[in-house]
Amino acid sequence: MKNSYTGREQYYGDYLALDKILDAQFPESDAKGVEAHDEMLFIIIHQAYELWFKQISHDMVSIIDIFKNDTINDNSEAMQVVTHRLGRVVEIWKLLVAQVDILDTMTPMDFLDFRELLTPASGFQSYQFRLLETKLGLKMEHRYEQKYYQKQLREEHIHGIEDSEKEPSFFELLDAWLSRMPFWDEQKYWSDFKVPEVAKAGLHPFWATYRHTFHAGLQGSEVEEISMNAFDEMFFTSAERPVRLSAEASQAALFINLYREYPMLQQPYRLLSLVLELDQLMATWRYKHIIMVRRMIGMRAGTGGSSGAKYLQGAMEKHQIFAEIAGLATYLMPRTKLPKLTAALAKDLSFHI
Ligand code: HEM
């Protein structure tokens, strides 16, 4: 029967192009007449990852497109779409983390049956994974062991990554969105806010107060470890920052965490939580991948020619994209000590009836 919209006779296998997908597994061991039962699993697992990377990229591109707008109303449909799709990306990553367990049913000896036939191919060359890292905000200059990229990736893929880096990343757009947070207007929101006399002069009333109260609450070795300088670097220094997150974005992200119970901050808080969850899940995947690699090949070099598990450990430590947002937890303080917001601001942070 023909579909009344497309005019075509839709059929499950045709619609899903199953003839292509199910005819795309070519174990090298078959071609070479070598017995290696688990190569099929190895291929299918990687293909499944790549399909999910495709879906994640599809969702991330749409999220980035929304964030490219100069203004986004936090109560708008666009913002719901962003959190909804980011929530989906997070769920997919949970699946990708769990999927490692399936490949782990292959033993190191099973892997050795066909490992040599793969060389020098490696997951390192996953173009979709690299583009995803770039879209999220990882720059080539911040990558661990950059030399491997020139050696291992095809030229067209290097160019693709370079082109993708020229586009604003999710990290940069998130930073810009946070920096636009409209609640610092001193006349409108902070004119009757009480600043302690001992607080540093010349700062915004909220930040002068918060800076003072936060440091008064530090104990023992923390007093030296979390210096006023570190605080100032995180929240006030705009030029030559040791961190990538801007001072304005750091302020907004902390404020959202502190006052997230206010209705207007709930959606931004959900977004920040999802971003951190995504970062954690990617780090968890990296960690499980390393454990699996150690079990499969021990200290041997990777098929792609890197130092194997040692390289992966370095990449895991260096490639977390939103670590600075997670690190803001250093600067939280208990609710009982939080500066009370002015009535004007509390009103604008609530839904208007
Ligand atoms: C037997 C299973 C696996 C082993 C032994 C293994 C081994 C390795 C090794 C040693 C590297 C470092 C680069 C190199 O020298 O080759 C690597 C990188 C990588 N592998 Fe795997 N891998 C396995 C399965 C997977 C799977 C299922 C995926 C899913 C897509 C994957 C994705 C990646 C990615 C994305 C990288 C680059 C990571 C980075 O640079 O941070 N690997 N793998």
Boltz pocket constraint, residues with backbone or C-beta under 6 A from the ligand:
constraints:
  - pocket:
      binder: B
      contacts: [[A, 42], [A, 45], [A, 46], [A, 49], [A, 50], [A, 103], [A, 111], [A, 121], [A, 122], [A, 123], [A, 124], [A, 125], [A, 126], [A, 129], [A, 289], [A, 292], [A, 293], [A, 296], [A, 297], [A, 300], [A, 301], [A, 302], [A, 303], [A, 304], [A, 305], [A, 306], [A, 307], [A, 308], [A, 309], [A, 311], [A, 312], [A, 315], [A, 316], [A, 319]]
      max_distance: 6.0
